[in-house]
Amino acid sequence: MRWTFLLVLLAALQAPDAPARRLNLKGVSVVRADEVRQAIRDLPQPDARLGSQQLRLSWGPGDARTLQRRDRRAGIAAAPLSLLSRRHSPHPVQHPRRLDLAEEKLLVLSLDVRGQIVSWSVIPDPRIVRAEAPGPDGTLRGQTFERTSVEFLLDIPDDARIRQASIYRPEWRDGEWDLRLVSAIDLPQTDSPQKKD
C-alpha cells in the first residue's frame, strides 16, 4: 500500500501542469483588478532582446487648453485615441513590479489579436491637472481639473504580438478595484528593428 501511494504521488508530480487559463479582454468593458493581477502574474518574463515603441497619442476631441472641473462621482468620460507617431527604440520597457492602482492613474494593457495581455503598465492620467490658489482668507485650496483633449507619450514593448493598447480607469467598488475601459487603439503591425535569431 505504501508503494502504491508513492507511485501515485510520483505520477502526479511528473504530470504536466494544466495550462493556465488566459484572461481574454476582447469586447470586455469592465474587469475586476484581481483577474488582471492573476493574468499579469502568469505572464512570462519579457524578452530582454526586445526594444520598445514610443507612441505619441492624442486623446479626446477639442482644444487641449480647455479644462473642466473634475467630478469624481461622474468619473472621466471615454474619449477616442489617435496615433500621431510611432518611434522604435532598442531600449526595453521597464516593467513595474506590481499593479499599483489609484483614482488618478490609468492601467494600460497591450493586447494580442485574441485580446490577451502581452504587457502592461500603470501611468498617471495625462488629462488630470491640479491647481492651487489662495482662497479669500489666504489659505491655499486645491482643485482638480480634467483636460478635454491631451497629447501624451506611451512606451510599450516592440513585440509583434501587440495589436491593441487598451486604457482602463480604476474605480473603487465593493472593496476592490473595477477597471473600466475608457479608450483603446488598434496598433497595426509595423516593420520594427527587432532582433531575429
BAMAR-110714 format. One line per field, with one value per atom (N, C-alpha, C, CB): residue number from 1; atom name; x, y, z. Coordinates in Angstrom, 3 decimals. Glycine has a CB too. Layout:
pos: [NUM	...];
site: [CA	...];
px: [X	...];
py: [Y	...];
pz: [Z	...];
//
This chain:
pos: [1	1	1	1	2	2	2	2	3	3	3	3	4	4	4	4	5	5	5	5	6	6	6	6	7	7	7	7	8	8	8	8	9	9	9	9	10	10	10	10	11	11	11	11	12	12	12	12	13	13	13	13	14	14	14	14	15	15	15	15	16	16	16	16	17	17	17	17	18	18	18	18	19	19	19	19	20	20	20	20	21	21	21	21	22	22	22	22	23	23	23	23	24	24	24	24	25	25	25	25	26	26	26	26	27	27	27	27	28	28	28	28	29	29	29	29	30	30	30	30	31	31	31	31	32	32	32	32	33	33	33	33	34	34	34	34	35	35	35	35	36	36	36	36	37	37	37	37	38	38	38	38	39	39	39	39	40	40	40	40	41	41	41	41	42	42	42	42	43	43	43	43	44	44	44	44	45	45	45	45	46	46	46	46	47	47	47	47	48	48	48	48	49	49	49	49	50	50	50	50	51	51	51	51	52	52	52	52	53	53	53	53	54	54	54	54	55	55	55	55	56	56	56	56	57	57	57	57	58	58	58	58	59	59	59	59	60	60	60	60	61	61	61	61	62	62	62	62	63	63	63	63	64	64	64	64	65	65	65	65	66	66	66	66	67	67	67	67	68	68	68	68	69	69	69	69	70	70	70	70	71	71	71	71	72	72	72	72	73	73	73	73	74	74	74	74	75	75	75	75	76	76	76	76	77	77	77	77	78	78	78	78	79	79	79	79	80	80	80	80	81	81	81	81	82	82	82	82	83	83	83	83	84	84	84	84	85	85	85	85	86	86	86	86	87	87	87	87	88	88	88	88	89	89	89	89	90	90	90	90	91	91	91	91	92	92	92	92	93	93	93	93	94	94	94	94	95	95	95	95	96	96	96	96	97	97	97	97	98	98	98	98	99	99	99	99	100	100	100	100	101	101	101	101	102	102	102	102	103	103	103	103	104	104	104	104	105	105	105	105	106	106	106	106	107	107	107	107	108	108	108	108	109	109	109	109	110	110	110	110	111	111	111	111	112	112	112	112	113	113	113	113	114	114	114	114	115	115	115	115	116	116	116	116	117	117	117	117	118	118	118	118	119	119	119	119	120	120	120	120	121	121	121	121	122	122	122	122	123	123	123	123	124	124	124	124	125	125	125	125	126	126	126	126	127	127	127	127	128	128	128	128	129	129	129	129	130	130	130	130	131	131	131	131	132	132	132	132	133	133	133	133	134	134	134	134	135	135	135	135	136	136	136	136	137	137	137	137	138	138	138	138	139	139	139	139	140	140	140	140	141	141	141	141	142	142	142	142	143	143	143	143	144	144	144	144	145	145	145	145	146	146	146	146	147	147	147	147	148	148	148	148	149	149	149	149	150	150	150	150	151	151	151	151	152	152	152	152	153	153	153	153	154	154	154	154	155	155	155	155	156	156	156	156	157	157	157	157	158	158	158	158	159	159	159	159	160	160	160	160	161	161	161	161	162	162	162	162	163	163	163	163	164	164	164	164	165	165	165	165	166	166	166	166	167	167	167	167	168	168	168	168	169	169	169	169	170	170	170	170	171	171	171	171	172	172	172	172	173	173	173	173	174	174	174	174	175	175	175	175	176	176	176	176	177	177	177	177	178	178	178	178	179	179	179	179	180	180	180	180	181	181	181	181	182	182	182	182	183	183	183	183	184	184	184	184	185	185	185	185	186	186	186	186	187	187	187	187	188	188	188	188	189	189	189	189	190	190	190	190	191	191	191	191	192	192	192	192	193	193	193	193	194	194	194	194	195	195	195	195	196	196	196	196	197	197	197	197];
site: [N	CA	C	CB	N	CA	C	CB	N	CA	C	CB	N	CA	C	CB	N	CA	C	CB	N	CA	C	CB	N	CA	C	CB	N	CA	C	CB	N	CA	C	CB	N	CA	C	CB	N	CA	C	CB	N	CA	C	CB	N	CA	C	CB	N	CA	C	CB	N	CA	C	CB	N	CA	C	CB	N	CA	C	CB	N	CA	C	CB	N	CA	C	CB	N	CA	C	CB	N	CA	C	CB	N	CA	C	CB	N	CA	C	CB	N	CA	C	CB	N	CA	C	CB	N	CA	C	CB	N	CA	C	CB	N	CA	C	CB	N	CA	C	CB	N	CA	C	CB	N	CA	C	CB	N	CA	C	CB	N	CA	C	CB	N	CA	C	CB	N	CA	C	CB	N	CA	C	CB	N	CA	C	CB	N	CA	C	CB	N	CA	C	CB	N	CA	C	CB	N	CA	C	CB	N	CA	C	CB	N	CA	C	CB	N	CA	C	CB	N	CA	C	CB	N	CA	C	CB	N	CA	C	CB	N	CA	C	CB	N	CA	C	CB	N	CA	C	CB	N	CA	C	CB	N	CA	C	CB	N	CA	C	CB	N	CA	C	CB	N	CA	C	CB	N	CA	C	CB	N	CA	C	CB	N	CA	C	CB	N	CA	C	CB	N	CA	C	CB	N	CA	C	CB	N	CA	C	CB	N	CA	C	CB	N	CA	C	CB	N	CA	C	CB	N	CA	C	CB	N	CA	C	CB	N	CA	C	CB	N	CA	C	CB	N	CA	C	CB	N	CA	C	CB	N	CA	C	CB	N	CA	C	CB	N	CA	C	CB	N	CA	C	CB	N	CA	C	CB	N	CA	C	CB	N	CA	C	CB	N	CA	C	CB	N	CA	C	CB	N	CA	C	CB	N	CA	C	CB	N	CA	C	CB	N	CA	C	CB	N	CA	C	CB	N	CA	C	CB	N	CA	C	CB	N	CA	C	CB	N	CA	C	CB	N	CA	C	CB	N	CA	C	CB	N	CA	C	CB	N	CA	C	CB	N	CA	C	CB	N	CA	C	CB	N	CA	C	CB	N	CA	C	CB	N	CA	C	CB	N	CA	C	CB	N	CA	C	CB	N	CA	C	CB	N	CA	C	CB	N	CA	C	CB	N	CA	C	CB	N	CA	C	CB	N	CA	C	CB	N	CA	C	CB	N	CA	C	CB	N	CA	C	CB	N	CA	C	CB	N	CA	C	CB	N	CA	C	CB	N	CA	C	CB	N	CA	C	CB	N	CA	C	CB	N	CA	C	CB	N	CA	C	CB	N	CA	C	CB	N	CA	C	CB	N	CA	C	CB	N	CA	C	CB	N	CA	C	CB	N	CA	C	CB	N	CA	C	CB	N	CA	C	CB	N	CA	C	CB	N	CA	C	CB	N	CA	C	CB	N	CA	C	CB	N	CA	C	CB	N	CA	C	CB	N	CA	C	CB	N	CA	C	CB	N	CA	C	CB	N	CA	C	CB	N	CA	C	CB	N	CA	C	CB	N	CA	C	CB	N	CA	C	CB	N	CA	C	CB	N	CA	C	CB	N	CA	C	CB	N	CA	C	CB	N	CA	C	CB	N	CA	C	CB	N	CA	C	CB	N	CA	C	CB	N	CA	C	CB	N	CA	C	CB	N	CA	C	CB	N	CA	C	CB	N	CA	C	CB	N	CA	C	CB	N	CA	C	CB	N	CA	C	CB	N	CA	C	CB	N	CA	C	CB	N	CA	C	CB	N	CA	C	CB	N	CA	C	CB	N	CA	C	CB	N	CA	C	CB	N	CA	C	CB	N	CA	C	CB	N	CA	C	CB	N	CA	C	CB	N	CA	C	CB	N	CA	C	CB	N	CA	C	CB	N	CA	C	CB	N	CA	C	CB	N	CA	C	CB	N	CA	C	CB	N	CA	C	CB	N	CA	C	CB	N	CA	C	CB	N	CA	C	CB	N	CA	C	CB	N	CA	C	CB	N	CA	C	CB	N	CA	C	CB	N	CA	C	CB	N	CA	C	CB	N	CA	C	CB	N	CA	C	CB	N	CA	C	CB	N	CA	C	CB	N	CA	C	CB	N	CA	C	CB	N	CA	C	CB	N	CA	C	CB	N	CA	C	CB	N	CA	C	CB	N	CA	C	CB	N	CA	C	CB	N	CA	C	CB	N	CA	C	CB];
px: [0.834	0.000	0.876	-0.947	1.973	2.859	3.472	3.957	3.831	4.414	3.393	4.957	2.133	1.079	0.930	-0.268	0.929	0.815	1.985	0.755	3.194	4.367	4.332	5.619	3.865	3.764	2.743	3.387	1.606	0.574	1.120	-0.719	1.813	2.397	3.450	3.012	4.300	5.323	4.687	6.256	3.634	2.949	2.321	1.865	1.750	1.138	2.189	0.371	3.362	4.423	4.991	5.535	4.978	5.539	4.528	6.085	3.234	2.207	2.374	0.775	2.203	2.333	1.221	2.300	1.570	0.580	-0.442	1.246	-1.664	-2.698	-2.361	-4.125	-2.549	-2.220	-3.092	-2.382	-2.476	-3.219	-4.235	-2.258	-5.416	-6.445	-6.045	-7.848	-5.951	-5.553	-6.783	-4.842	-6.655	-7.734	-7.918	-7.435	-9.125	-9.432	-10.237	-10.217	-9.688	-10.341	-11.012	-9.335	-11.094	-11.732	-13.213	-11.566	-13.633	-15.023	-15.429	-15.893	-14.484	-14.784	-14.602	-13.877	-15.646	-15.541	-15.235	-16.825	-15.516	-15.196	-14.631	-16.458	-13.518	-12.894	-12.437	-11.695	-12.466	-12.008	-10.482	-12.579	-9.916	-8.461	-7.823	-8.084	-8.497	-7.895	-7.726	-8.754	-8.618	-8.459	-7.233	-9.739	-7.048	-5.900	-4.616	-6.036	-4.627	-3.438	-3.003	-3.724	-3.984	-3.658	-3.101	-4.905	-3.702	-3.245	-1.822	-4.197	-1.491	-0.140	0.883	-0.099	0.433	1.329	1.717	0.658	0.785	1.021	1.786	-0.294	2.055	2.781	4.226	2.739	4.763	6.187	7.031	6.565	8.264	9.174	9.343	10.548	9.372	9.552	10.912	9.395	10.952	12.182	13.105	11.892	14.256	15.196	15.773	16.329	15.648	16.165	15.226	16.408	13.980	13.018	13.291	11.580	13.182	13.273	11.905	13.801	11.644	10.359	9.840	10.489	8.588	7.960	7.457	6.797	7.707	7.148	6.019	8.239	4.811	3.632	3.302	2.422	3.117	2.606	1.132	3.385	0.305	-1.136	-1.859	-1.654	-2.962	-3.878	-5.135	-4.184	-5.602	-6.751	-7.825	-6.343	-8.952	-10.118	-10.268	-10.049	-11.497	-11.759	-11.551	-13.179	-11.387	-11.365	-9.975	-12.104	-9.936	-8.729	-8.067	-9.053	-6.776	-6.045	-5.987	-4.635	-6.282	-6.247	-7.552	-5.961	-8.590	-9.876	-9.843	-11.018	-10.231	-10.292	-11.726	-9.357	-12.069	-13.352	-13.099	-14.408	-13.885	-13.712	-14.073	-14.578	-13.242	-13.459	-14.420	-12.132	-15.443	-16.398	-16.053	-17.895	-15.471	-15.025	-16.168	-14.365	-17.384	-18.504	-18.855	-19.724	-18.678	-19.017	-17.909	-19.286	-16.699	-15.583	-15.176	-15.942	-14.468	-13.972	-14.621	-12.413	-15.161	-15.842	-14.844	-16.631	-15.320	-14.493	-14.262	-15.162	-13.108	-12.756	-11.906	-12.005	-11.938	-11.151	-9.656	-11.623	-8.862	-7.405	-6.992	-6.705	-5.999	-5.433	-3.927	-5.798	-3.367	-1.927	-1.311	-1.572	-0.476	0.164	1.500	0.350	2.262	3.536	3.931	4.646	4.891	5.361	6.853	4.598	7.630	9.090	9.639	9.734	10.521	11.135	12.434	11.398	12.727	13.947	14.546	13.671	15.873	16.480	16.399	17.933	15.995	15.953	14.636	16.133	14.708	13.477	12.651	13.818	11.375	10.463	10.720	8.964	10.747	10.870	9.496	11.495	9.357	8.066	7.926	7.897	6.738	6.528	6.548	5.190	6.844	6.908	5.525	7.787	4.618	3.275	2.244	3.200	1.001	-0.111	-0.530	-1.305	-0.141	-0.398	-1.435	0.917	-2.695	-3.796	-4.191	-5.001	-4.724	-5.233	-6.215	-4.063	-7.025	-8.055	-7.515	-8.816	-6.363	-5.849	-4.726	-5.362	-4.755	-3.836	-4.660	-2.918	-3.998	-4.638	-3.820	-4.782	-4.510	-3.856	-3.864	-4.564	-2.695	-2.578	-2.236	-1.495	-3.095	-2.856	-2.563	-4.071	-1.436	-1.092	-1.598	0.474	-2.486	-3.182	-2.784	-4.692	-2.867	-2.619	-3.924	-2.019	-3.890	-5.048	-6.231	-4.663	-5.962	-7.035	-7.586	-6.525	-6.996	-7.452	-6.784	-8.932	-5.651	-4.932	-3.769	-4.426	-3.455	-2.432	-1.040	-2.495	-0.309	1.086	1.981	1.372	1.574	2.353	1.396	3.445	1.887	1.039	1.882	0.218	1.235	1.877	0.796	2.772	1.199	0.313	0.915	0.158	0.084	0.560	-0.321	0.569	0.223	-0.639	-1.605	0.210	-2.830	-3.797	-3.325	-5.238	-2.971	-2.419	-3.442	-1.831	-4.734	-5.770	-5.991	-7.065	-5.454	-5.694	-4.704	-5.587	-5.236	-4.427	-4.859	-4.598	-3.881	-4.173	-3.756	-3.434	-4.556	-4.244	-4.487	-5.094	-3.648	-3.828	-3.852	-2.699	-4.792	-4.901	-5.352	-5.899	-4.939	-5.375	-6.860	-4.536	-7.536	-8.938	-9.046	-9.667	-10.260	-10.464	-9.702	-11.939	-9.490	-8.776	-7.262	-9.344	-6.788	-5.362	-4.894	-4.586	-5.784	-5.437	-5.444	-6.418	-4.404	-4.361	-5.435	-2.978	-6.132	-7.170	-6.852	-8.600	-6.930	-6.633	-7.886	-5.893	-7.757	-8.835	-8.238	-9.559	-9.064	-8.631	-9.460	-8.761	-8.764	-9.420	-9.053	-9.023	-9.833	-9.574	-9.482	-10.679	-8.415	-8.308	-9.277	-6.834	-9.926	-10.840	-10.086	-11.856	-8.848	-8.020	-6.564	-8.250	-5.779	-4.383	-3.558	-4.244	-2.288	-1.319	-0.372	-0.544	0.018	0.934	1.722	0.167	2.796	3.666	3.394	5.159	3.439	3.227	4.280	1.783	5.034	6.049	5.498	7.330	5.622	5.205	6.337	3.856	6.377	7.415	7.271	7.350	8.365	8.368	8.143	9.715	6.962	6.587	5.550	6.027	5.836	4.947	3.577	5.584	3.453	2.146	1.179	2.309	1.671	0.804	0.032	1.624	-1.301	-2.168	-3.102	-2.973	-3.139	-4.023	-3.479	-5.462	-3.615	-3.348	-4.698	-2.327	-5.058	-6.338	-6.079	-7.164	-6.835	-6.648	-7.855	-6.444	-7.556	-8.593	-8.462	-8.511	-9.604	-9.648	-10.099	-10.604	-9.321	-9.726	-10.904	-8.532	-11.865	-12.997	-13.140	-14.337	-13.164	-13.246	-14.694	-12.704	-14.943	-16.293	-16.200	-17.012	-17.013	-17.124	-15.781	-17.801	-14.918	-13.644	-12.582	-13.872	-12.782	-11.807	-11.929	-12.035	-10.878	-10.896	-11.591	-9.474	-12.526	-13.024	-12.203	-14.580	-11.923	-11.175	-12.114	-9.883	-12.421	-13.359	-12.591	-14.364	-12.871	-12.241	-12.696	-12.589	-11.726	-12.071	-11.628	-11.445	-10.675	-10.276	-9.346	-9.596	-9.243	-8.348	-7.958	-9.016	-6.798	-6.351	-5.722	-5.347	-6.143	-5.538	-4.160	-6.422	-3.226	-1.843	-1.458	-0.873	-1.563	-1.187	0.283	-1.486	0.606	1.992	2.854	2.084	4.051	4.986	6.272	5.276	7.073	8.414	9.285	9.010	9.482	10.285	11.670	9.616	12.636	14.002	14.264	14.988	13.321	13.516	14.665	12.223	15.347	16.420	15.813	17.344	16.356	15.862	16.961	15.409	16.546	17.514	17.904	16.934];
py: [-1.192	0.000	1.253	0.000	1.203	2.354	2.612	2.143	1.555	1.721	2.279	0.389	1.876	2.395	3.894	1.681	4.313	5.751	6.527	5.981	5.989	6.654	6.728	5.943	5.660	5.664	6.690	4.271	6.780	7.768	9.173	7.560	9.398	10.707	11.060	10.740	10.128	10.366	10.673	9.152	9.944	10.191	11.587	9.114	11.994	13.328	14.426	13.493	14.210	15.212	15.314	14.886	14.214	14.222	14.636	12.863	14.665	15.031	16.490	14.768	16.808	18.212	19.039	18.351	20.258	21.151	21.513	22.422	21.682	22.155	23.584	22.070	23.933	25.298	26.304	25.468	27.415	28.458	29.075	29.551	29.344	29.990	31.437	29.887	31.864	33.225	34.115	33.286	35.279	36.260	36.858	37.373	36.776	37.323	38.605	36.287	39.735	41.025	41.559	42.030	40.749	41.192	41.472	40.122	42.714	43.099	43.321	42.068	43.285	43.445	44.908	42.529	45.511	46.927	47.137	47.643	46.139	46.231	44.897	46.616	44.960	43.746	44.027	43.285	43.010	43.161	43.159	42.031	43.981	44.100	42.782	45.195	41.981	40.712	39.758	40.049	39.822	38.992	39.448	39.062	40.765	41.294	40.965	42.821	41.096	40.753	39.315	40.944	38.404	36.996	36.816	36.108	37.467	37.335	37.862	38.081	38.980	39.521	38.723	40.997	38.092	37.212	35.998	36.758	35.544	34.363	34.674	33.715	35.951	36.307	35.827	37.829	35.350	35.006	36.273	34.220	36.112	37.249	37.850	36.825	39.189	39.795	39.449	41.306	39.337	39.039	40.252	38.677	40.068	41.179	41.700	40.741	40.933	41.374	42.352	40.177	42.423	43.316	44.761	42.930	45.627	47.056	47.573	47.825	48.827	49.424	50.270	50.277	50.629	51.574	52.733	50.909	53.948	55.110	55.622	56.224	55.574	56.029	57.444	55.070	58.354	59.689	59.665	60.847	59.838	59.687	61.001	58.598	61.188	62.293	61.667	63.158	62.236	61.641	62.690	61.043	62.478	63.332	64.390	63.987	64.797	65.861	67.219	65.748	68.222	69.574	70.121	69.615	71.238	72.018	71.560	73.531	71.303	70.835	71.889	70.425	73.144	74.204	74.286	75.549	73.566	73.613	72.707	73.198	73.258	72.496	72.460	73.100	71.392	71.347	70.782	70.485	71.264	70.771	69.298	71.580	68.523	67.078	66.734	66.331	65.972	65.453	63.987	65.636	63.653	62.275	61.280	62.179	61.702	60.763	60.421	61.337	61.366	61.126	60.366	62.447	60.407	59.761	60.552	58.329	59.902	60.552	59.872	60.488	60.655	60.104	59.452	61.199	58.437	57.793	58.775	56.482	58.686	59.577	58.809	60.842	59.219	58.498	58.766	58.867	57.766	57.879	57.910	56.701	58.727	58.768	58.602	60.105	57.793	57.592	58.686	56.168	59.543	60.634	60.213	61.831	59.423	58.920	57.694	60.014	56.960	55.716	55.634	54.457	55.534	55.503	54.253	56.788	53.555	52.345	52.711	51.294	51.973	52.188	50.830	53.034	50.730	49.453	49.194	49.420	50.185	50.052	49.412	51.431	48.408	47.741	48.624	46.422	48.295	48.970	48.431	48.760	49.307	48.886	48.497	50.011	47.275	46.788	47.021	45.294	47.457	47.636	46.289	48.361	46.332	45.099	44.622	45.304	45.581	45.192	46.158	45.151	45.736	46.531	47.502	45.626	48.766	49.796	50.768	50.545	50.567	51.360	52.508	50.471	53.570	54.722	55.452	55.674	56.327	57.035	57.852	57.931	58.426	59.308	58.671	60.591	57.338	56.584	55.786	55.642	55.348	54.529	53.260	55.313	52.173	50.913	50.771	49.696	50.574	50.353	48.891	51.291	48.201	46.800	46.698	45.908	46.103	45.826	44.425	45.955	44.315	43.061	42.478	43.277	41.157	40.496	40.417	39.078	39.750	39.688	38.953	39.001	38.087	37.358	38.121	36.010	39.292	40.061	39.642	39.934	38.948	38.514	39.457	37.068	39.614	40.569	40.096	40.772	40.997	40.751	41.538	41.144	42.762	43.646	44.615	44.419	45.290	46.231	47.315	45.509	48.423	49.498	50.331	50.391	51.045	51.990	53.369	51.647	54.300	55.657	56.671	55.932	57.856	58.928	59.332	60.168	59.669	60.103	61.434	60.228	61.487	62.726	63.848	62.449	63.534	64.561	65.319	63.936	64.791	65.393	66.528	64.330	67.674	68.847	69.288	70.020	69.500	70.003	71.463	69.157	72.244	73.664	74.065	74.540	74.958	75.513	77.022	75.042	77.610	79.072	79.500	79.585	80.693	81.153	81.517	82.367	81.119	81.486	82.888	80.469	83.339	84.686	84.941	84.917	83.865	84.019	83.794	83.045	83.564	83.381	81.939	84.191	81.019	79.607	78.992	78.856	78.218	77.553	76.480	76.941	76.474	75.476	74.781	76.129	73.482	72.705	72.358	71.442	72.313	71.867	70.925	73.081	70.014	69.087	69.338	67.613	69.471	69.701	68.574	71.078	68.476	67.492	68.207	66.399	67.935	68.458	67.673	68.357	68.365	67.669	66.978	68.646	67.391	66.789	66.899	67.479	65.882	65.885	65.029	65.372	65.386	64.543	64.003	65.334	62.741	62.149	61.029	61.618	60.610	59.542	58.271	59.948	57.148	55.852	54.893	55.316	54.256	53.278	51.879	53.456	51.072	49.674	48.833	49.449	47.536	46.687	46.629	45.267	46.478	46.340	44.861	46.869	44.398	42.993	42.869	42.437	42.061	41.922	41.372	41.028	40.745	40.215	41.316	39.243	42.494	43.563	44.165	44.651	44.125	44.660	45.746	43.552	45.942	46.969	47.452	46.430	48.755	49.323	49.747	50.543	49.190	49.484	50.198	48.186	51.257	52.062	51.880	53.567	51.502	51.247	52.232	49.796	52.726	53.631	52.840	54.841	52.885	52.180	52.889	52.076	52.099	52.601	51.691	52.637	52.286	51.512	51.087	52.327	49.776	49.244	47.980	48.936	47.929	46.730	46.222	45.633	47.138	46.754	46.299	45.682	46.539	46.139	47.095	44.657	47.144	47.988	47.279	48.384	47.992	47.614	48.406	47.891	47.827	48.516	48.704	47.714	49.966	50.301	50.778	51.384	50.155	50.536	51.947	49.521	52.871	54.245	54.564	55.235	53.816	54.023	52.902	55.401	52.734	51.724	52.170	50.309	51.696	51.999	50.758	53.185	50.450	49.334	49.752	48.892	48.833	49.092	48.120	48.966	48.571	47.668	47.305	48.305	46.112	45.638	46.516	44.142	46.827	47.651	46.869	49.011	47.353	46.787	47.350	47.110	46.565	47.050	46.434	46.720	47.125	46.606	45.583	47.739	44.627	43.600	42.697	42.774	42.175	41.211	39.877	41.050	39.273	37.982	36.936	38.046	35.705	34.610	34.021	33.510];
pz: [0.000	0.000	0.000	1.217	0.758	0.811	-0.557	1.858	-1.290	-2.624	-3.597	-3.144	-3.456	-4.338	-4.142	-4.069	-2.887	-2.584	-3.182	-1.057	-3.026	-3.575	-5.096	-3.128	-5.739	-7.200	-7.684	-7.711	-7.006	-7.363	-7.159	-6.518	-6.060	-5.791	-6.835	-4.390	-7.188	-8.202	-9.558	-8.317	-9.925	-11.198	-11.207	-11.451	-10.076	-10.001	-10.131	-8.679	-9.546	-9.638	-11.047	-8.659	-11.792	-13.135	-14.198	-13.464	-13.863	-14.848	-15.221	-14.297	-16.503	-16.902	-16.271	-18.442	-15.898	-15.320	-16.384	-14.741	-15.949	-16.872	-17.266	-16.229	-18.533	-18.932	-18.196	-20.443	-17.810	-17.098	-18.048	-16.530	-17.516	-18.323	-18.531	-17.651	-19.794	-20.121	-20.107	-21.496	-19.510	-19.461	-20.851	-18.412	-21.384	-22.703	-22.512	-23.583	-22.973	-22.772	-24.039	-22.274	-25.065	-26.304	-26.034	-27.430	-26.270	-26.076	-24.624	-26.662	-23.683	-22.261	-21.878	-21.388	-21.294	-20.924	-19.442	-21.275	-18.598	-17.165	-16.712	-16.317	-15.969	-15.450	-14.025	-16.351	-13.187	-11.807	-11.770	-10.907	-10.890	-10.792	-10.376	-9.800	-9.544	-9.126	-10.314	-8.038	-11.308	-12.513	-13.315	-13.398	-13.416	-14.144	-13.389	-14.350	-12.053	-11.249	-11.518	-9.738	-11.530	-11.779	-13.189	-11.582	-14.163	-15.555	-15.733	-16.499	-15.082	-15.254	-14.447	-14.838	-13.370	-12.609	-13.451	-11.285	-14.303	-15.129	-16.417	-15.471	-16.702	-17.924	-17.846	-18.157	-18.965	-18.961	-18.846	-20.240	-18.435	-18.360	-19.751	-17.772	-19.855	-21.171	-21.767	-21.081	-23.070	-23.790	-23.685	-25.286	-23.065	-22.847	-24.151	-21.930	-25.242	-26.537	-27.232	-27.434	-26.768	-27.414	-27.029	-27.035	-27.983	-27.713	-27.301	-28.949	-27.604	-27.241	-28.391	-25.960	-28.271	-29.180	-28.335	-30.007	-28.791	-28.117	-28.999	-27.856	-28.459	-29.183	-28.729	-28.956	-29.674	-29.347	-29.703	-30.124	-28.674	-28.822	-28.547	-27.888	-29.234	-28.958	-28.390	-30.251	-27.283	-26.600	-26.419	-25.235	-27.044	-26.851	-27.918	-25.521	-28.146	-29.103	-28.455	-29.661	-29.249	-28.713	-28.494	-27.440	-27.834	-27.603	-26.307	-27.550	-26.363	-25.178	-24.085	-25.561	-24.406	-23.390	-22.597	-24.048	-23.028	-22.344	-21.117	-23.298	-19.978	-18.738	-18.240	-17.668	-17.554	-16.861	-15.469	-17.649	-14.507	-13.142	-13.101	-12.136	-12.464	-12.413	-11.294	-12.224	-11.629	-10.656	-10.442	-11.140	-9.289	-9.035	-9.114	-7.671	-8.746	-8.811	-10.247	-8.103	-11.151	-12.553	-13.267	-13.269	-12.732	-13.405	-14.631	-13.791	-15.510	-16.720	-17.904	-16.815	-18.792	-19.957	-20.909	-20.684	-21.613	-22.632	-23.777	-23.153	-24.392	-25.497	-26.492	-24.987	-27.756	-28.759	-28.650	-30.138	-29.029	-29.107	-30.571	-28.360	-30.874	-32.230	-32.128	-32.964	-33.005	-33.050	-33.924	-33.593	-33.327	-34.051	-34.629	-33.144	-33.861	-34.368	-33.559	-34.298	-34.117	-33.516	-33.785	-34.089	-32.709	-32.845	-32.160	-32.240	-32.854	-32.302	-31.594	-33.418	-30.517	-29.757	-29.399	-28.478	-29.332	-28.944	-27.434	-29.388	-26.659	-25.202	-24.750	-24.531	-23.874	-23.432	-22.490	-22.737	-22.413	-21.492	-20.087	-21.914	-19.102	-17.707	-17.190	-16.829	-16.725	-16.254	-14.754	-16.584	-14.317	-12.875	-12.158	-12.606	-10.885	-10.102	-9.665	-8.882	-9.464	-9.012	-9.563	-7.469	-9.541	-10.035	-8.938	-10.474	-9.076	-8.071	-8.622	-7.680	-8.249	-8.798	-7.875	-9.055	-8.464	-7.727	-8.641	-7.256	-8.042	-8.805	-9.964	-7.898	-9.820	-10.860	-11.670	-10.246	-11.708	-12.553	-13.561	-11.699	-14.599	-15.623	-15.823	-16.961	-16.122	-16.455	-17.970	-15.764	-18.551	-19.994	-20.207	-20.642	-20.949	-21.280	-22.765	-20.889	-23.104	-24.504	-24.795	-24.778	-25.786	-26.055	-27.411	-26.002	-27.502	-28.781	-29.571	-28.565	-30.704	-31.592	-30.946	-32.900	-29.963	-29.257	-28.061	-28.792	-27.763	-26.609	-25.318	-26.463	-25.401	-24.209	-23.928	-24.372	-22.649	-22.217	-22.627	-20.693	-23.279	-23.628	-22.672	-25.112	-22.348	-21.486	-20.795	-22.302	-19.762	-19.032	-18.402	-17.959	-18.064	-17.304	-16.630	-18.226	-15.602	-14.909	-15.121	-13.359	-15.591	-15.877	-15.156	-17.407	-14.849	-14.337	-15.451	-13.845	-15.095	-16.102	-16.672	-15.496	-17.954	-18.516	-18.637	-19.870	-18.457	-18.565	-17.266	-19.004	-16.170	-14.860	-14.607	-13.747	-14.180	-13.831	-12.437	-14.889	-11.569	-10.214	-10.136	-9.115	-9.452	-9.288	-7.844	-10.250	-7.345	-6.001	-6.116	-5.025	-5.415	-5.410	-4.021	-6.514	-3.594	-2.271	-2.285	-1.817	-1.218	-1.052	-0.466	-0.153	-0.155	0.384	1.694	0.610	2.466	3.736	3.585	4.769	2.343	2.093	2.172	3.058	2.565	2.656	1.259	3.594	0.972	-0.327	-0.417	-0.573	-1.549	-1.796	-3.116	-1.828	-3.082	-4.283	-5.055	-3.920	-6.356	-7.235	-8.273	-7.920	-8.748	-9.777	-11.025	-9.303	-12.148	-13.428	-14.379	-14.022	-15.431	-16.467	-17.809	-16.490	-18.540	-19.898	-20.781	-20.439	-21.700	-22.608	-23.732	-23.191	-23.978	-25.017	-24.580	-26.407	-24.879	-24.459	-25.412	-23.007	-25.578	-26.263	-25.201	-27.388	-25.343	-24.376	-25.041	-23.140	-24.369	-24.852	-24.059	-24.740	-24.747	-24.122	-24.657	-24.392	-23.756	-24.138	-23.970	-23.305	-25.022	-24.978	-25.566	-25.763	-25.251	-25.841	-27.363	-25.247	-28.052	-29.504	-29.831	-30.131	-29.494	-29.607	-30.725	-28.244	-31.725	-32.881	-32.514	-33.911	-31.344	-30.939	-30.541	-29.786	-30.139	-29.646	-30.804	-28.917	-30.688	-31.728	-31.216	-32.339	-29.892	-29.342	-28.008	-29.176	-27.758	-26.437	-25.871	-26.505	-24.736	-24.092	-22.775	-23.862	-22.533	-21.325	-20.414	-21.679	-19.166	-18.170	-17.016	-17.653	-16.531	-15.388	-14.158	-15.663	-13.063	-11.838	-11.152	-10.863	-10.690	-9.904	-8.682	-10.759	-7.494	-6.264	-6.020	-5.065	-5.978	-5.747	-4.887	-7.103	-3.875	-3.035	-2.517	-3.808	-2.094	-1.501	-2.488	-0.529	-3.765	-4.793	-5.964	-5.259	-6.775	-7.959	-9.111	-8.359	-9.739	-11.060	-12.055	-11.223	-13.190	-14.240	-15.425	-14.655	-15.726	-16.797	-18.025	-16.331	-19.160	-20.416	-20.784	-21.550	-20.954	-21.332	-22.745	-20.364	-23.276	-24.662	-25.085	-24.846	-26.396	-26.957	-28.352	-26.983	-28.781	-30.142	-30.741	-30.158	-31.966	-32.692	-33.163	-33.893	-33.072	-33.471	-34.572	-32.260	-35.816	-36.903	-36.804	-38.269	-37.267	-37.226	-38.133	-37.659	-37.661	-38.440	-38.649	-37.726	-39.540	-39.715	-38.615	-41.136	-37.578	-36.464	-36.547	-35.108	-35.963	-35.998	-34.907	-35.874	-34.699	-33.677	-34.084	-33.461	-33.070	-33.332	-33.720	-32.095	-34.712	-35.161	-34.965	-36.650	-34.648	-34.455	-35.790	-33.540];
//
